[in-house]
Amino acid sequence: MKPAPFQWHGPRTVAEAVSLLAEHDGQAKVLAGGQSLVPLLAMRLTQPAHLVDINGVTELDAVRSDAAGVTIAALARHRRVERDENAFRVQPLLRQALAHVAHPTIRNRGTSVGSLAHADPAGELTAVLALCDGTVTARSAAGTRTIAAADFFLGPLTSALAPDELAVSAHFPARPAGSGSAFVEIARRNGDYALCGVAAVAQVDDGKLTGLRCGYLSVADVPLVLDLTRAWQADPQEAAELARRSVDPVTDLHATADYRRHLAAVLTVRAARQAISACPQRSA
Ligand code: FAD
């Protein structure tokens, strides 16, 4: 199929992009990498009258890392973030998760902020942003606001962004000192969306596990975060069981809800063990 007719706009600055979104409020969509939007347009599942293409807004093509975390601007492609050594040092989960996003050709074009704006609960970065307590910064003609991950994802393909808001960047806080992280997932084929995925951050002090949090994708309407510290300290199988009971997956043509629950339990143990192994001080 072909998209319904639309008017294309090519702003060169954030101010121009935001002013176009205000002018066509409710009738315009932002076009970033196009890896999700273009198929939706082609299938006429969305029919915006205006497309605000931000690919010419070069000020948004940036990845900045410092001691506080990694800030990814709206035009940074997945592949650039994945390869960025400073970003990897500050928040390793970015590279660990991005390695599982689609195929390299799609990662060359798709943007990390676009993936968050798309708010697909099967998106790897949604779980990472939620697990890290990250934020998204949005700009509109009315001003700028920063939205916590816990408030950003409202449901499948629904974020807290208003139609006239441009997500200008996402901030992923730095990994806590002394922590280790891991990302594991199961997909039917390499590059497919995950049937279930788990991101884990573990903290070990004096050889003892003092913190374990996991973020889940593809098992609820929005990314789910669990603190599994006490359960794991009691028994890893208790943590697995808690994960199995906490997720709320659906049955679709790829997998049953029961199978996804099973994966959540199994992958919790796998991700946690890898994250603990990655801690500078490992637990026994
Ligand atoms: P676009 O497609 O341009 O936009 C997507 C949506 O977000 C649109 O509604 C758009 O208006 C909105 N949007 C984008 N940027 C902004 C912004 N800055 N401000 C406000 N709204 C914005 N993703 C995964 O996470 N995991 C996968 O395994 C995976 N597999 C894929 C497999 C295939 C075959 C394909 C085609 C895509 C896959 N993707 C996957 C999606 C990919 O990661 C996309 O890059 C991502 O979902 C959207 O990013 P984009 O830059 O292409 O956004």
Boltz pocket constraint, residues with backbone or C-beta under 6 A from the ligand:
constraints:
  - pocket:
      binder: B
      contacts: [[A, 29], [A, 30], [A, 31], [A, 32], [A, 33], [A, 34], [A, 35], [A, 36], [A, 37], [A, 38], [A, 74], [A, 100], [A, 101], [A, 102], [A, 103], [A, 106], [A, 109], [A, 110], [A, 111], [A, 112], [A, 113], [A, 114], [A, 115], [A, 117], [A, 118], [A, 122], [A, 123], [A, 124], [A, 125], [A, 161], [A, 165], [A, 166], [A, 167], [A, 168], [A, 191], [A, 192], [A, 193], [A, 194]]
      max_distance: 6.0
